[in-house]
């Protein structure tokens, strides 16, 4: 049906879809005819959706009925046609799922070259708007094929609960891609609710769980109220650091090993993981997966890579089959991160003598909330449009449930009274203009922001002040 609508090789098919069977149908349908898939975060607002559609040059948006309010507005702003699924009230001629039901299957998939684009996944930096990371067919198929064997050890007998969003690289490639490559079973569920997740894993006899640290914490809370236990053989954590105490308690409660790893959107995504092939080391993210090199380089050196010896902290740099082709239409940004054949992660880490990698901190100012990247400048720009804000700096502060929470430190404008009332209004202002995982839940007021000699806001001081 996509091909019948004129979609062909190299065309961009954007997907604004929840975790239903329509996501893999549209995802693999687009890839089968040589198109490039552009998954869109389901929590984005119309302006944000329009930006992604315009930036990638989308030829069509496939949007779920429940997401049409923001999706159609964003598509109209970008001048992109919409096809729908799960839209019982919509016109039949645009309902992709209804039209596809009687269609004959493709005789074969269109062959693609290894360096042809497969997926564009949007990520952001601390400066500017989100960037599209270009993943090739080689990137995606190699990451799936390698990680299916180790660390994920998937076979056709496995049953995975796919609670991670499929628009996100973790759920999409590590979950859906690996599961289908192995011929395993995927149990789909939209949205994470710990009690429901535990019930589903028990009833569907799930053998594998993949999640971010907040999910592990919530499942432990649910397990305290529900004595049933699923038949889990293993679990995998990513997205942000999993506290060792949580890892150990989960293993005791659910009777399975938890393997923690590390990856990025730009690395398709898996870089390193603890795995069965060697003893897991809690507190580390294991060793690089097959075909991937990881080193620690001097973080303060620009334009070249200077590798540091084991035990020294520096920037994590990566090379191998998993490194993206670059950022879409951003040669400058690409050149900044692809240096001497290595990808500069922006994360600080250390390798021990045995090759185990630990992630120490982030070089960038990015906030990691519930496994989602939140970029301060985007939030600062929204808050600066509020008439009561003179200056603002957004930082991440430690949070036991979400990993980090978004905190806005504000200098109120003339005539404005700083306090709880204004703080609540700023939270509401942000909520209306930003996706739910981005807006600040906490607002603090100061007379002046701390500045360095060059006039740059010293965010580390703010983190130290409010992160205790």
Rosetta blueprint (number, residue, H / E / L):
1 X L
2 X L
3 X H
4 X H
5 X H
6 X L
7 X L
8 X L
9 X L
10 X L
11 X L
12 X E
13 X E
14 X E
15 X E
16 X E
17 X L
18 X L
19 X L
20 X L
21 X H
22 X H
23 X H
24 X H
25 X H
26 X H
27 X H
28 X H
29 X H
30 X H
31 X H
32 X H
33 X L
34 X L
35 X L
36 X E
37 X E
38 X E
39 X E
40 X L
41 X L
42 X L
43 X L
44 X L
45 X L
46 X H
47 X H
48 X H
49 X H
50 X H
51 X H
52 X H
53 X H
54 X H
55 X H
56 X H
57 X L
58 X L
59 X L
60 X E
61 X E
62 X E
63 X E
64 X E
65 X H
66 X H
67 X H
68 X H
69 X H
70 X H
71 X H
72 X H
73 X H
74 X H
75 X H
76 X H
77 X H
78 X H
79 X L
80 X L
81 X L
82 X E
83 X E
84 X E
85 X E
86 X L
87 X L
88 X L
89 X L
90 X L
91 X L
92 X H
93 X H
94 X H
95 X E
96 X H
97 X H
98 X H
99 X H
100 X H
101 X H
102 X L
103 X L
104 X L
105 X L
106 X L
107 X L
108 X L
109 X L
110 X L
111 X L
112 X L
113 X L
114 X L
115 X L
116 X L
117 X E
118 X E
119 X E
120 X E
121 X E
122 X E
123 X E
124 X L
125 X L
126 X L
127 X L
128 X L
129 X L
130 X L
131 X E
132 X E
133 X E
134 X E
135 X E
136 X E
137 X H
138 X H
139 X H
140 X H
141 X H
142 X H
143 X H
144 X H
145 X H
146 X H
147 X H
148 X H
149 X H
150 X L
151 X L
152 X L
153 X L
154 X L
155 X L
156 X L
157 X L
158 X L
159 X E
160 X E
161 X E
162 X E
163 X L
164 X L
165 X L
166 X L
167 X L
168 X L
169 X H
170 X H
171 X H
172 X H
173 X H
174 X H
175 X H
176 X H
177 X H
178 X H
179 X H
180 X H
181 X H
182 X H
183 X L
184 X L
185 X E
186 X E
187 X E
188 X E
189 X L
190 X L
191 X L
192 X L
193 X L
194 X H
195 X H
196 X H
197 X H
198 X H
199 X H
200 X H
201 X H
202 X H
203 X H
204 X L
205 X L
206 X L
207 X L
208 X E
209 X E
210 X E
211 X E
212 X L
213 X H
214 X H
215 X H
216 X H
217 X H
218 X H
219 X H
220 X H
221 X H
222 X H
223 X H
224 X H
225 X H
226 X L
227 X L
228 X L
229 X L
230 X L
231 X L
232 X L
233 X L
234 X E
235 X E
236 X E
237 X E
238 X L
239 X L
240 X L
241 X L
242 X L
243 X L
244 X H
245 X H
246 X H
247 X H
248 X H
249 X H
250 X H
251 X H
252 X H
253 X H
254 X H
255 X L
256 X L
257 X E
258 X E
259 X E
260 X E
261 X E
262 X E
263 X E
264 X E
265 X H
266 X H
267 X H
268 X L
269 X E
270 X E
271 X E
272 X E
273 X E
274 X L
275 X L
276 X L
277 X L
278 X L
279 X L
280 X L
281 X L
282 X L
283 X L
284 X L
285 X L
286 X L
287 X E
288 X E
289 X L
290 X L
291 X L
292 X E
293 X E
294 X E
295 X E
296 X E
297 X E
298 X L
299 X L
300 X L
301 X L
302 X L
303 X L
304 X L
305 X L
306 X L
307 X E
308 X L
309 X L
310 X L
311 X L
312 X L
313 X L
314 X E
315 X E
316 X E
317 X E
318 X E
319 X E
320 X E
321 X L
322 X L
323 X L
324 X L
325 X L
326 X E
327 X E
328 X L
329 X L
330 X L
331 X H
332 X H
333 X H
334 X H
335 X H
336 X H
337 X H
338 X E
339 X E
340 X L
341 X L
342 X E
343 X E
344 X E
345 X E
346 X E
347 X E
348 X E
349 X E
350 X E
351 X E
352 X L
353 X L
354 X L
355 X L
356 X L
357 X E
358 X E
359 X E
360 X E
361 X E
362 X E
363 X L
364 X L
365 X L
366 X L
367 X E
368 X E
369 X E
370 X L
371 X L
372 X E
373 X E
374 X E
375 X L
376 X H
377 X H
378 X H
379 X H
380 X H
381 X H
382 X H
383 X H
384 X L
385 X L
386 X L
387 X L
388 X L
389 X E
390 X E
391 X E
392 X E
393 X E
394 X E
395 X E
396 X E
397 X E
398 X E
399 X E
400 X L
401 X L
402 X L
403 X E
404 X E
405 X E
406 X E
407 X E
408 X E
409 X E
410 X E
411 X E
412 X E
413 X L
414 X L
415 X L
416 X L
417 X L
418 X L
419 X L
420 X H
421 X H
422 X H
423 X H
424 X H
425 X H
426 X H
427 X H
428 X H
429 X H
430 X H
431 X H
432 X H
433 X H
434 X L
435 X L
436 X L
437 X L
438 X L
439 X L
440 X L
441 X L
442 X E
443 X E
444 X E
445 X E
446 X L
447 X L
448 X L
449 X L
450 X L
451 X E
452 X L
453 X L
454 X L
455 X L
456 X L
457 X E
458 X L
459 X H
460 X H
461 X H
462 X H
463 X H
464 X H
465 X H
466 X H
467 X L
468 X L
